[in-house]
Amino acid sequence: MKAQPIHTIRLILIPFTLEITKTLMAGDTSILQQLGLQLTPYWPDQEAIDTFPKIIHNLEKVPEPNGFESYMVVHRHSMTVIGDAGFKGLPNTEGEVDLGYAIITQAQKNGYGLEVAQGLVNWAFQQTNVKAVTARCLLANVASARVLERLGMQQVSSDAELIRWKLPKPVTQATIK
């Protein structure tokens, strides 16, 4: 299964590829224009740059992106990248995928974090091998915790730094065998 863009009301989630990620990591943003995106001085921000090695690591494990990696978060109206989001790899043995997302400072407080997270959760729950979506956020990251709560996630544990969250796949008539 090849990763496809995920569309939400205001966003398009475009899958990272090795070529895109390596080019951006080298400091060359012209690849964004080749994808029909508008350049912005705000992305990639330092948080995205710090994430690129992890994205490359996950992409090198698969022949092509399959949807369980990372996406560029594109604002549909302006066609600018306003963040990155995705999963940290294939479902584990319990059928769980771990969700992560980051929205640039200039686009925060507009509901994009919730919209991107909901789009990814919806996509994940359409995959038969996914039984739950998990997430982690820093204890001090109140905004992220609020997004995860609004998604319906429940806190499963915490320590001095992190809160761990989980959202089981809803049971529907189609999933009852």
Secondary structure, 3 states (H helix, E strand, C coil): CCCCCEECCCEEEEECCHHHHHHHHCCCCHHHHHCCCECECCECCHHHHHHHHHHHHHHCCCCCCCCCCEEEEEECCCCEEEEEEEECCCCCCCCEEEEEEEECHHHCCCCHHHHHHHHHHHHHHCCCCCCEEEEEEECCCHHHHHHHHHCCCEEEEECCCEEEEEEECCCCHHHCC
